[in-house]
Amino acid sequence: MWGAGRGRNERTEVRKTTSNIRKFNCILYHLECRNGILMSSIVGNELTYKNYNATLILVPVIFFSLSFCVPESPFFLFDQSRKEDAFKSLLWLRGNNQKSVQEAIQSMELAHANRVPETSFKSIFTSPGLRRATLIGLFLFSCQIFSGYSIIFSYDEIIFQKIGSPMSVGYSSIVVSSVTLVSSFFGVITVDICGRKPLLYAGFSVGFISMSILSIYLFMTNEEWDEGSWVPFACMIVFVFGYGLGTNLIPQLTTTEIVPSHMRPKILGMLMIVYCILVAIVLQSFPLLDESVGLYGVFLLSSIVNLVGIVGTWYVVPETKSKSHVAMANDLNR
């Protein structure tokens, strides 16, 4: 359900916004996710398991109820020749600003007159530019999922119980969520200053170093925690800071910028399906890997994935800062 809802949200945002607003929404989405995780950690630390889950039930109920208040995409309505409904939708979205709505209608009319013909799913695999953009997005999302954060986020309390922490397990989870939120905020501030690739390098490099140190430490200590050691906890904190700085935001932002607008809903929707499948694989495989090779093996695998992310960013991922869609399309079709 989350995957379907997120995919639908991606496609709606793609059609409702200009590139600058779309980038802002993408960034805001990630900050909201990190803030939600932090709030969940705080509430979960104070409530029993039963009361915590009862509280979480309210979130999708409220979200589902509020979704009825949001109008259909004006672009979709305009494409369906429902101009009056598109006008009403824009009025709602633009706060009854008649001038802004008229400008948007004119922009949609111009876009409709010069629209690119609908392209089939088959072109994703036959067109060199689309195929390359899709593979780059798949690479970035895969590295993000297997970098280690999916496991740390989902099994943080179990991990802290096994490797130890200088504070309680609950407060350790809160610290991890807080650091991720703060580092994501720094990533948002610097993304247009530094560019996309430098932040990816930073995220993957920090992930590689921290996960390598943690796996070596756990292997040498036979996964027995020394109460005076801060090494495991420090490695986890450093890792989530690097993740929030680059690995969290950049994959989706870069993929959105390199995929042509007329194919963005289809490609992003397909990538979200793959994303959900990979997350399920990671979460289901963690207990098996932990039992068979130990925690050090799990973190060693994450370290290798981060190293692959560094190399792949150098050779495969293009820099999209300040580049137009035309320039990106020309680069991808070379």
VEXSE-960487 format. One record per residue: x, y, z of N, C-alpha, C in turn; residue in three letters; residue number from 1. Coordinates in steps of 0.02 Angstrom, whole numbers. Example, Ala and Ser with C-alpha at 12.3 -4.5 7.8 and 13.67 -1.06 7.14 Angstrom:
// residues 2
<<660,-284,390>,<615,-225,390>,<660,-165,390>,"ala",1>
<<642,-112,354>,<684,-53,357>,<645,2,394>,"ser",2>
//
This chain:
// residues 334
<<42,-60,0>,<0,0,0>,<43,63,0>,"met",1>
<<98,61,40>,<143,120,41>,<174,130,-27>,"trp",2>
<<194,75,-59>,<226,81,-125>,<178,109,-176>,"gly",3>
<<116,85,-175>,<66,110,-223>,<51,183,-210>,"ala",4>
<<45,201,-147>,<31,271,-130>,<88,317,-148>,"gly",5>
<<149,293,-135>,<207,335,-151>,<214,342,-226>,"arg",6>
<<202,287,-262>,<207,290,-335>,<156,338,-364>,"gly",7>
<<95,336,-337>,<43,382,-360>,<62,454,-344>,"arg",8>
<<90,465,-285>,<111,532,-266>,<166,557,-312>,"asn",9>
<<214,513,-330>,<268,533,-375>,<239,556,-442>,"glu",10>
<<192,517,-469>,<165,533,-535>,<124,598,-532>,"arg",11>
<<88,609,-476>,<49,670,-469>,<94,731,-466>,"thr",12>
<<147,726,-425>,<193,783,-419>,<227,798,-484>,"glu",13>
<<244,746,-522>,<277,755,-586>,<234,798,-632>,"val",14>
<<169,789,-629>,<126,822,-677>,<102,890,-652>,"arg",15>
<<105,902,-588>,<77,964,-561>,<127,1021,-559>,"lys",16>
<<193,1006,-561>,<241,1056,-543>,<291,1070,-599>,"thr",17>
<<321,1130,-594>,<377,1147,-636>,<440,1115,-607>,"thr",18>
<<496,1119,-643>,<556,1085,-621>,<581,1111,-554>,"ser",19>
<<581,1178,-543>,<606,1206,-480>,<561,1185,-422>,"asn",20>
<<496,1190,-432>,<450,1170,-378>,<454,1095,-367>,"ile",21>
<<463,1056,-421>,<469,984,-414>,<530,966,-372>,"arg",22>
<<585,1001,-384>,<645,989,-346>,<634,1006,-273>,"lys",23>
<<599,1061,-260>,<584,1081,-191>,<540,1028,-157>,"phe",24>
<<490,1003,-193>,<446,952,-165>,<483,888,-150>,"asn",25>
<<530,870,-195>,<571,810,-184>,<612,818,-120>,"cys",26>
<<643,877,-112>,<683,890,-52>,<640,891,10>,"ile",27>
<<582,925,6>,<537,929,63>,<512,860,83>,"leu",28>
<<499,818,33>,<475,750,47>,<525,712,91>,"tyr",29>
<<590,717,73>,<640,681,111>,<648,709,182>,"his",30>
<<643,775,189>,<647,804,256>,<587,782,298>,"leu",31>
<<528,779,268>,<469,756,304>,<476,684,326>,"glu",32>
<<505,642,282>,<516,572,300>,<563,565,360>,"cys",33>
<<618,603,358>,<665,600,414>,<633,626,478>,"arg",34>
<<593,679,473>,<559,705,532>,<508,655,559>,"asn",35>
<<473,621,513>,<425,570,534>,<459,512,570>,"gly",36>
<<518,492,546>,<555,438,578>,<577,459,649>,"ile",37>
<<599,522,655>,<619,547,720>,<560,548,769>,"leu",38>
<<503,573,746>,<443,575,789>,<422,504,809>,"met",39>
<<428,458,761>,<411,388,775>,<457,358,828>,"ser",40>
<<522,375,825>,<569,350,874>,<554,377,943>,"ser",41>
<<536,441,947>,<521,472,1011>,<458,442,1041>,"ile",42>
<<405,437,1001>,<342,410,1025>,<350,336,1043>,"val",43>
<<385,298,1000>,<395,227,1014>,<434,214,1077>,"gly",44>
<<477,260,1096>,<516,252,1157>,<475,262,1220>,"asn",45>
<<419,298,1213>,<378,314,1271>,<316,269,1278>,"glu",46>
<<294,238,1223>,<233,198,1224>,<249,124,1223>,"leu",47>
<<200,84,1244>,<206,12,1237>,<198,-6,1163>,"thr",48>
<<218,-67,1146>,<213,-89,1077>,<142,-85,1051>,"tyr",49>
<<94,-105,1092>,<23,-105,1072>,<-1,-33,1061>,"lys",50>
<<13,11,1108>,<-10,80,1102>,<25,117,1045>,"asn",51>
<<89,99,1034>,<126,130,979>,<94,113,912>,"tyr",52>
<<78,50,902>,<47,29,838>,<-24,57,831>,"asn",53>
<<-59,63,887>,<-126,94,885>,<-121,167,864>,"ala",54>
<<-68,202,886>,<-58,271,867>,<-41,277,793>,"thr",55>
<<0,230,769>,<20,232,698>,<-39,220,651>,"leu",56>
<<-90,185,674>,<-148,172,632>,<-182,238,613>,"ile",57>
<<-178,288,657>,<-210,352,643>,<-180,387,583>,"leu",58>
<<-115,377,571>,<-82,413,518>,<-111,396,449>,"val",59>
<<-115,333,429>,<-145,319,363>,<-219,336,359>,"pro",60>
<<-254,333,417>,<-325,352,417>,<-332,426,401>,"val",61>
<<-290,467,435>,<-292,539,422>,<-271,555,351>,"ile",62>
<<-217,522,328>,<-192,533,260>,<-246,515,209>,"phe",63>
<<-278,457,219>,<-330,435,172>,<-389,484,171>,"phe",64>
<<-407,509,229>,<-463,556,233>,<-447,622,199>,"ser",65>
<<-387,646,210>,<-367,710,180>,<-358,705,105>,"leu",66>
<<-343,645,80>,<-333,638,8>,<-396,654,-32>,"ser",67>
<<-454,648,0>,<-516,666,-35>,<-523,741,-43>,"phe",68>
<<-484,780,-4>,<-488,852,-9>,<-442,880,-64>,"cys",69>
<<-396,839,-88>,<-349,861,-139>,<-379,851,-209>,"val",70>
<<-380,903,-250>,<-410,896,-317>,<-366,855,-363>,"pro",71>
<<-396,832,-418>,<-359,796,-469>,<-308,842,-502>,"glu",72>
<<-256,813,-529>,<-204,852,-563>,<-234,893,-620>,"ser",73>
<<-222,958,-621>,<-249,1000,-676>,<-221,979,-744>,"pro",74>
<<-160,954,-746>,<-132,931,-809>,<-171,871,-836>,"phe",75>
<<-189,825,-791>,<-228,768,-812>,<-297,790,-837>,"phe",76>
<<-329,835,-800>,<-395,859,-821>,<-391,894,-888>,"leu",77>
<<-338,934,-897>,<-330,970,-960>,<-320,921,-1018>,"phe",78>
<<-281,869,-1006>,<-270,819,-1058>,<-334,782,-1076>,"asp",79>
<<-380,778,-1028>,<-444,745,-1040>,<-497,793,-1067>,"gln",80>
<<-475,853,-1088>,<-520,905,-1115>,<-571,929,-1064>,"ser",81>
<<-554,924,-1001>,<-598,948,-947>,<-569,1014,-921>,"arg",82>
<<-572,1066,-963>,<-539,1129,-948>,<-571,1164,-888>,"lys",83>
<<-636,1159,-882>,<-669,1191,-825>,<-647,1160,-759>,"glu",84>
<<-643,1093,-758>,<-620,1059,-697>,<-547,1075,-684>,"asp",85>
<<-507,1080,-737>,<-436,1098,-728>,<-430,1168,-699>,"ala",86>
<<-474,1213,-721>,<-473,1282,-694>,<-491,1281,-620>,"phe",87>
<<-541,1242,-600>,<-561,1238,-529>,<-505,1208,-487>,"lys",88>
<<-472,1156,-515>,<-417,1125,-478>,<-360,1175,-467>,"ser",89>
<<-344,1214,-518>,<-291,1264,-511>,<-310,1318,-462>,"leu",90>
<<-373,1337,-461>,<-395,1387,-413>,<-383,1363,-342>,"leu",91>
<<-397,1300,-330>,<-386,1271,-263>,<-311,1269,-247>,"trp",92>
<<-272,1247,-295>,<-200,1240,-284>,<-164,1306,-279>,"leu",93>
<<-189,1357,-314>,<-156,1422,-315>,<-189,1472,-267>,"arg",94>
<<-231,1449,-223>,<-261,1494,-174>,<-305,1548,-204>,"gly",95>
<<-345,1530,-256>,<-392,1576,-289>,<-357,1636,-321>,"asn",96>
<<-294,1627,-339>,<-257,1680,-373>,<-273,1676,-448>,"asn",97>
<<-319,1720,-470>,<-343,1717,-539>,<-287,1728,-590>,"gln",98>
<<-243,1775,-576>,<-189,1790,-622>,<-142,1730,-630>,"lys",99>
<<-125,1699,-574>,<-81,1641,-576>,<-114,1583,-613>,"ser",100>
<<-179,1575,-603>,<-216,1521,-636>,<-217,1532,-712>,"val",101>
<<-230,1593,-733>,<-232,1608,-804>,<-164,1595,-837>,"gln",102>
<<-110,1613,-802>,<-43,1600,-828>,<-31,1525,-834>,"glu",103>
<<-55,1488,-784>,<-46,1415,-785>,<-86,1384,-842>,"ala",104>
<<-146,1409,-854>,<-187,1383,-909>,<-153,1396,-976>,"ile",105>
<<-126,1456,-983>,<-91,1473,-1045>,<-29,1428,-1055>,"gln",106>
<<6,1415,-1000>,<64,1372,-1003>,<44,1301,-1022>,"ser",107>
<<-12,1277,-996>,<-35,1209,-1013>,<-58,1205,-1086>,"met",108>
<<-89,1259,-1109>,<-110,1260,-1180>,<-50,1257,-1226>,"glu",109>
<<2,1294,-1208>,<63,1294,-1248>,<97,1225,-1245>,"leu",110>
<<100,1197,-1184>,<131,1131,-1176>,<91,1078,-1213>,"ala",111>
<<24,1085,-1212>,<-19,1036,-1246>,<-9,1040,-1322>,"his",112>
<<1,1101,-1347>,<11,1109,-1420>,<78,1081,-1442>,"ala",113>
<<128,1084,-1398>,<195,1062,-1416>,<215,997,-1380>,"asn",114>
<<165,961,-1357>,<179,901,-1317>,<213,848,-1359>,"arg",115>
<<255,809,-1324>,<289,753,-1356>,<239,695,-1359>,"val",116>
<<234,661,-1416>,<187,604,-1420>,<199,553,-1365>,"pro",117>
<<144,522,-1343>,<149,471,-1290>,<196,415,-1312>,"glu",118>
<<240,397,-1266>,<290,346,-1281>,<274,283,-1240>,"thr",119>
<<281,226,-1270>,<263,163,-1237>,<318,141,-1190>,"ser",120>
<<301,91,-1147>,<350,63,-1102>,<408,31,-1140>,"phe",121>
<<394,7,-1200>,<445,-27,-1239>,<503,19,-1254>,"lys",122>
<<489,85,-1262>,<542,132,-1278>,<592,140,-1222>,"ser",123>
<<572,122,-1160>,<619,126,-1104>,<678,80,-1117>,"ile",124>
<<665,25,-1150>,<718,-25,-1162>,<749,-19,-1231>,"phe",125>
<<714,14,-1278>,<740,20,-1346>,<776,86,-1359>,"thr",126>
<<756,139,-1324>,<788,204,-1332>,<851,207,-1290>,"ser",127>
<<910,221,-1319>,<972,222,-1281>,<971,272,-1223>,"pro",128>
<<944,332,-1236>,<942,383,-1184>,<897,363,-1126>,"gly",129>
<<837,338,-1141>,<790,318,-1088>,<817,257,-1051>,"leu",130>
<<846,211,-1088>,<874,151,-1055>,<930,169,-1007>,"arg",131>
<<973,215,-1029>,<1029,235,-986>,<1004,273,-925>,"arg",132>
<<955,317,-934>,<927,354,-877>,<895,306,-826>,"ala",133>
<<859,256,-852>,<826,207,-808>,<878,166,-770>,"thr",134>
<<931,145,-803>,<983,105,-771>,<1021,145,-718>,"leu",135>
<<1031,210,-733>,<1064,253,-683>,<1020,259,-621>,"ile",136>
<<955,270,-632>,<909,274,-575>,<908,209,-536>,"gly",137>
<<907,153,-571>,<907,88,-538>,<971,77,-497>,"leu",138>
<<1027,98,-526>,<1091,92,-490>,<1091,134,-426>,"phe",139>
<<1068,196,-431>,<1068,240,-373>,<1022,215,-318>,"leu",140>
<<962,194,-337>,<914,169,-287>,<940,104,-255>,"phe",141>
<<971,61,-295>,<997,-2,-268>,<1052,11,-217>,"ser",142>
<<1098,56,-235>,<1152,74,-188>,<1124,105,-124>,"cys",143>
<<1073,146,-132>,<1042,177,-74>,<1013,124,-27>,"gln",144>
<<977,76,-55>,<944,25,-14>,<994,-21,19>,"ile",145>
<<1045,-43,-18>,<1094,-90,9>,<1152,-57,45>,"phe",146>
<<1150,10,51>,<1206,45,84>,<1209,31,159>,"ser",147>
<<1154,8,188>,<1154,-9,259>,<1100,27,298>,"gly",148>
<<1073,81,271>,<1025,120,311>,<958,83,319>,"tyr",149>
<<937,46,269>,<874,9,275>,<876,-39,333>,"ser",150>
<<932,-71,343>,<940,-118,399>,<944,-80,465>,"ile",151>
<<985,-26,467>,<993,12,528>,<926,43,550>,"ile",152>
<<889,69,502>,<825,101,518>,<774,50,543>,"phe",153>
<<772,-10,514>,<721,-59,530>,<740,-103,590>,"ser",154>
<<805,-114,600>,<826,-159,653>,<873,-125,703>,"tyr",155>
<<865,-59,710>,<912,-22,752>,<913,-46,824>,"asp",156>
<<855,-61,853>,<854,-83,923>,<887,-152,931>,"glu",157>
<<874,-196,884>,<905,-263,887>,<981,-256,879>,"ile",158>
<<1002,-213,833>,<1074,-203,822>,<1107,-173,884>,"ile",159>
<<1076,-123,914>,<1105,-91,974>,<1107,-140,1032>,"phe",160>
<<1058,-184,1037>,<1059,-235,1090>,<1117,-283,1081>,"gln",161>
<<1136,-297,1019>,<1189,-345,1006>,<1259,-314,1010>,"lys",162>
<<1266,-253,982>,<1333,-223,980>,<1344,-175,1037>,"ile",163>
<<1290,-157,1073>,<1297,-113,1130>,<1293,-40,1112>,"gly",164>
<<1279,0,1163>,<1275,72,1155>,<1287,105,1222>,"ser",165>
<<1319,165,1223>,<1332,199,1286>,<1269,226,1319>,"pro",166>
<<1212,223,1285>,<1148,245,1313>,<1096,191,1301>,"met",167>
<<1035,202,1325>,<983,152,1316>,<968,142,1242>,"ser",168>
<<939,83,1226>,<924,67,1157>,<875,117,1127>,"val",169>
<<824,136,1165>,<774,183,1140>,<804,251,1124>,"gly",170>
<<845,277,1169>,<876,342,1158>,<929,339,1102>,"tyr",171>
<<960,282,1094>,<1007,274,1038>,<971,281,971>,"ser",172>
<<911,252,966>,<872,259,905>,<851,331,892>,"ser",173>
<<835,367,946>,<816,437,939>,<876,478,914>,"ile",174>
<<935,464,940>,<995,500,918>,<1009,487,845>,"val",175>
<<1003,423,824>,<1014,406,754>,<965,444,708>,"val",176>
<<901,446,727>,<851,481,687>,<864,556,686>,"ser",177>
<<886,584,742>,<900,656,746>,<959,674,702>,"ser",178>
<<1012,634,703>,<1071,647,662>,<1052,644,588>,"val",179>
<<1010,595,570>,<989,589,500>,<951,650,477>,"thr",180>
<<906,675,520>,<868,735,503>,<913,796,495>,"leu",181>
<<960,805,541>,<1006,862,537>,<1050,859,475>,"val",182>
<<1077,800,460>,<1120,793,402>,<1081,801,337>,"ser",183>
<<1017,779,336>,<975,789,277>,<964,863,265>,"ser",184>
<<956,901,319>,<948,974,313>,<1011,1006,283>,"phe",185>
<<1070,983,305>,<1132,1008,276>,<1136,990,202>,"phe",186>
<<1114,930,185>,<1113,909,115>,<1069,953,72>,"gly",187>
<<1011,972,100>,<965,1016,64>,<997,1084,51>,"val",188>
<<1032,1110,101>,<1063,1176,94>,<1119,1176,42>,"ile",189>
<<1157,1122,39>,<1217,1120,-3>,<1207,1088,-72>,"thr",190>
<<1148,1060,-86>,<1139,1022,-147>,<1149,1065,-210>,"val",191>
<<1127,1128,-208>,<1135,1172,-266>,<1201,1210,-264>,"asp",192>
<<1236,1207,-208>,<1301,1240,-203>,<1356,1193,-225>,"ile",193>
<<1355,1133,-198>,<1408,1084,-213>,<1393,1043,-275>,"cys",194>
<<1330,1034,-291>,<1312,989,-346>,<1291,921,-320>,"gly",195>
<<1266,878,-364>,<1239,813,-344>,<1295,762,-332>,"arg",196>
<<1343,758,-377>,<1394,707,-372>,<1439,715,-310>,"lys",197>
<<1460,776,-292>,<1500,783,-231>,<1464,757,-169>,"pro",198>
<<1399,769,-165>,<1362,744,-107>,<1356,668,-108>,"leu",199>
<<1349,640,-168>,<1349,567,-174>,<1416,538,-152>,"leu",200>
<<1470,570,-176>,<1537,547,-155>,<1543,550,-78>,"tyr",201>
<<1519,604,-49>,<1524,612,24>,<1484,558,60>,"ala",202>
<<1422,547,37>,<1380,497,69>,<1408,427,64>,"gly",203>
<<1428,407,4>,<1455,339,-5>,<1523,331,29>,"phe",204>
<<1565,383,28>,<1631,378,59>,<1625,371,135>,"ser",205>
<<1582,412,165>,<1571,406,238>,<1542,338,254>,"val",206>
<<1495,314,212>,<1466,248,223>,<1518,193,218>,"gly",207>
<<1562,197,169>,<1614,146,160>,<1662,145,219>,"phe",208>
<<1684,203,241>,<1733,206,296>,<1701,182,362>,"ile",209>
<<1642,207,378>,<1610,190,442>,<1590,117,444>,"ser",210>
<<1561,90,390>,<1541,20,389>,<1602,-26,390>,"met",211>
<<1657,-6,358>,<1718,-46,359>,<1746,-51,430>,"ser",212>
<<1750,7,463>,<1777,8,532>,<1732,-34,578>,"ile",213>
<<1666,-27,570>,<1620,-64,613>,<1625,-139,601>,"leu",214>
<<1629,-160,539>,<1634,-232,525>,<1700,-261,551>,"ser",215>
<<1755,-224,542>,<1820,-247,568>,<1819,-251,644>,"ile",216>
<<1790,-202,676>,<1785,-201,749>,<1745,-260,775>,"tyr",217>
<<1688,-273,744>,<1646,-329,766>,<1680,-396,754>,"leu",218>
<<1717,-401,699>,<1753,-464,685>,<1808,-476,736>,"phe",219>
<<1845,-424,753>,<1901,-431,799>,<1878,-443,871>,"met",220>
<<1821,-417,889>,<1795,-425,957>,<1746,-483,962>,"thr",221>
<<1736,-519,906>,<1689,-576,905>,<1619,-553,925>,"asn",222>
<<1602,-491,906>,<1536,-461,918>,<1518,-459,992>,"glu",223>
<<1569,-453,1035>,<1557,-445,1106>,<1574,-373,1124>,"glu",224>
<<1525,-338,1152>,<1532,-267,1163>,<1572,-252,1227>,"trp",225>
<<1620,-208,1220>,<1656,-182,1278>,<1619,-120,1302>,"asp",226>
<<1598,-120,1365>,<1557,-66,1391>,<1591,2,1387>,"glu",227>
<<1656,2,1383>,<1692,66,1379>,<1704,90,1308>,"gly",228>
<<1681,52,1259>,<1694,69,1189>,<1636,106,1158>,"ser",229>
<<1654,160,1124>,<1604,199,1086>,<1608,184,1011>,"trp",230>
<<1652,139,992>,<1665,128,920>,<1601,109,882>,"val",231>
<<1563,58,903>,<1503,39,863>,<1453,96,858>,"pro",232>
<<1439,129,914>,<1390,183,914>,<1414,241,871>,"phe",233>
<<1478,258,877>,<1506,313,837>,<1503,298,763>,"ala",234>
<<1518,235,744>,<1515,216,673>,<1445,222,646>,"cys",235>
<<1395,202,686>,<1326,207,664>,<1306,281,654>,"met",236>
<<1327,324,701>,<1310,395,696>,<1343,427,636>,"ile",237>
<<1407,412,625>,<1443,439,567>,<1411,415,502>,"val",238>
<<1391,351,501>,<1360,324,441>,<1295,360,424>,"phe",239>
<<1250,368,474>,<1185,399,459>,<1193,473,441>,"val",240>
<<1247,505,468>,<1259,574,447>,<1277,577,373>,"phe",241>
<<1321,533,351>,<1339,531,280>,<1280,512,237>,"gly",242>
<<1238,466,261>,<1179,446,224>,<1132,505,214>,"tyr",243>
<<1119,541,268>,<1073,598,263>,<1101,654,219>,"gly",244>
<<1167,661,219>,<1199,714,180>,<1193,704,105>,"leu",245>
<<1200,641,82>,<1200,630,10>,<1161,570,-14>,"gly",246>
<<1171,513,17>,<1141,451,-7>,<1065,451,-1>,"thr",247>
<<1039,490,44>,<966,492,54>,<930,530,-1>,"asn",248>
<<953,591,-15>,<917,636,-60>,<936,629,-133>,"leu",249>
<<999,622,-148>,<1023,629,-217>,<997,577,-265>,"ile",250>
<<990,513,-247>,<965,465,-297>,<899,484,-328>,"pro",251>
<<850,503,-288>,<785,522,-316>,<789,588,-354>,"gln",252>
<<826,636,-327>,<832,701,-360>,<866,694,-428>,"leu",253>
<<921,658,-430>,<958,649,-493>,<916,612,-544>,"thr",254>
<<882,558,-522>,<840,520,-568>,<785,562,-597>,"thr",255>
<<754,604,-556>,<701,649,-580>,<727,697,-632>,"thr",256>
<<790,719,-624>,<818,770,-669>,<843,740,-734>,"glu",257>
<<861,676,-736>,<889,648,-798>,<835,615,-840>,"ile",258>
<<777,601,-812>,<724,568,-850>,<682,621,-885>,"val",259>
<<670,614,-951>,<628,662,-987>,<558,668,-957>,"pro",260>
<<530,728,-959>,<466,740,-926>,<410,696,-952>,"ser",261>
<<410,682,-1017>,<354,643,-1045>,<357,569,-1025>,"his",262>
<<416,547,-1000>,<423,477,-978>,<432,471,-903>,"met",263>
<<434,527,-869>,<448,526,-797>,<398,486,-756>,"arg",264>
<<332,494,-768>,<285,454,-728>,<295,379,-736>,"pro",265>
<<307,357,-797>,<314,285,-809>,<379,258,-779>,"lys",266>
<<434,293,-791>,<498,268,-767>,<502,271,-691>,"ile",267>
<<481,327,-661>,<482,332,-588>,<435,282,-556>,"leu",268>
<<377,272,-587>,<330,222,-560>,<361,153,-561>,"gly",269>
<<395,135,-616>,<427,70,-621>,<483,63,-570>,"met",270>
<<523,117,-561>,<577,115,-513>,<552,109,-442>,"leu",271>
<<494,139,-426>,<466,133,-360>,<445,61,-345>,"met",272>
<<420,26,-395>,<402,-45,-386>,<465,-85,-370>,"ile",273>
<<518,-74,-409>,<581,-109,-396>,<608,-90,-328>,"val",274>
<<602,-27,-309>,<626,-2,-245>,<593,-41,-188>,"tyr",275>
<<528,-48,-191>,<491,-83,-138>,<511,-157,-135>,"cys",276>
<<522,-188,-192>,<543,-258,-194>,<612,-266,-162>,"ile",277>
<<658,-221,-178>,<725,-225,-150>,<725,-213,-75>,"leu",278>
<<684,-166,-52>,<679,-154,20>,<655,-217,56>,"val",279>
<<604,-250,27>,<578,-311,57>,<632,-365,59>,"ala",280>
<<672,-370,6>,<726,-420,4>,<777,-406,59>,"ile",281>
<<796,-343,66>,<846,-324,117>,<821,-340,187>,"val",282>
<<759,-320,201>,<733,-329,269>,<722,-402,286>,"leu",283>
<<702,-442,236>,<691,-513,249>,<756,-552,254>,"gln",284>
<<808,-528,220>,<872,-564,219>,<915,-549,280>,"ser",285>
<<903,-494,315>,<945,-475,371>,<949,-529,425>,"phe",286>
<<892,-555,450>,<897,-607,502>,<937,-668,479>,"pro",287>
<<929,-687,415>,<965,-745,389>,<1040,-731,386>,"leu",288>
<<1058,-672,362>,<1129,-654,358>,<1160,-647,428>,"leu",289>
<<1122,-618,473>,<1147,-610,542>,<1161,-678,574>,"asp",290>
<<1117,-726,560>,<1125,-792,590>,<1181,-832,557>,"glu",291>
<<1190,-823,491>,<1238,-864,455>,<1309,-835,455>,"ser",292>
<<1316,-770,445>,<1383,-740,441>,<1397,-690,497>,"val",293>
<<1346,-672,535>,<1357,-625,590>,<1347,-553,568>,"gly",294>
<<1343,-508,617>,<1333,-438,602>,<1391,-408,563>,"leu",295>
<<1451,-430,577>,<1509,-402,542>,<1504,-415,467>,"tyr",296>
<<1476,-474,449>,<1467,-490,378>,<1415,-446,345>,"gly",297>
<<1362,-429,383>,<1310,-385,357>,<1338,-316,343>,"val",298>
<<1376,-289,390>,<1404,-222,381>,<1461,-222,330>,"phe",299>
<<1496,-278,323>,<1547,-283,271>,<1515,-279,202>,"leu",300>
<<1458,-313,194>,<1421,-309,131>,<1400,-237,116>,"leu",301>
<<1376,-202,168>,<1357,-132,159>,<1417,-89,139>,"ser",302>
<<1475,-104,169>,<1536,-68,152>,<1553,-77,79>,"ser",303>
<<1547,-139,54>,<1563,-153,-16>,<1515,-116,-63>,"ile",304>
<<1450,-114,-44>,<1401,-79,-85>,<1417,-4,-88>,"val",305>
<<1438,25,-32>,<1457,96,-33>,<1517,108,-77>,"asn",306>
<<1564,61,-78>,<1623,67,-122>,<1601,64,-195>,"leu",307>
<<1555,19,-210>,<1527,15,-277>,<1493,80,-296>,"val",308>
<<1459,110,-247>,<1425,175,-258>,<1475,229,-277>,"gly",309>
<<1533,230,-244>,<1584,280,-260>,<1609,271,-332>,"ile",310>
<<1626,210,-349>,<1652,195,-416>,<1599,209,-470>,"val",311>
<<1537,187,-456>,<1483,198,-504>,<1466,271,-513>,"gly",312>
<<1471,310,-460>,<1458,382,-466>,<1511,415,-511>,"thr",313>
<<1572,392,-506>,<1627,419,-547>,<1616,404,-621>,"trp",314>
<<1597,342,-636>,<1595,320,-706>,<1526,325,-738>,"tyr",315>
<<1473,323,-699>,<1406,315,-728>,<1361,375,-718>,"val",316>
<<1361,403,-658>,<1312,455,-640>,<1333,523,-667>,"val",317>
<<1289,557,-704>,<1306,624,-730>,<1291,678,-678>,"pro",318>
<<1325,734,-684>,<1309,792,-642>,<1252,830,-674>,"glu",319>
<<1199,842,-636>,<1140,875,-664>,<1132,947,-641>,"thr",320>
<<1178,971,-600>,<1173,1039,-576>,<1175,1090,-633>,"lys",321>
<<1125,1133,-635>,<1121,1188,-684>,<1116,1164,-756>,"ser",322>
<<1097,1102,-768>,<1090,1076,-836>,<1017,1073,-856>,"lys",323>
<<1002,1093,-918>,<934,1089,-944>,<918,1017,-963>,"ser",324>
<<853,1003,-972>,<832,936,-993>,<859,920,-1063>,"his",325>
<<865,970,-1105>,<892,959,-1172>,<965,938,-1169>,"val",326>
<<1003,972,-1126>,<1074,955,-1119>,<1082,885,-1089>,"ala",327>
<<1039,868,-1041>,<1042,802,-1011>,<1025,748,-1061>,"met",328>
<<974,761,-1103>,<954,712,-1153>,<1010,701,-1204>,"ala",329>
<<1044,755,-1222>,<1101,748,-1269>,<1157,707,-1238>,"asn",330>
<<1171,719,-1174>,<1225,681,-1140>,<1207,606,-1135>,"asp",331>
<<1144,591,-1120>,<1124,522,-1111>,<1121,484,-1177>,"leu",332>
<<1111,519,-1232>,<1105,486,-1297>,<1171,479,-1333>,"asn",333>
<<1225,501,-1302>,<1291,495,-1333>,<1314,423,-1335>,"arg",334>
//
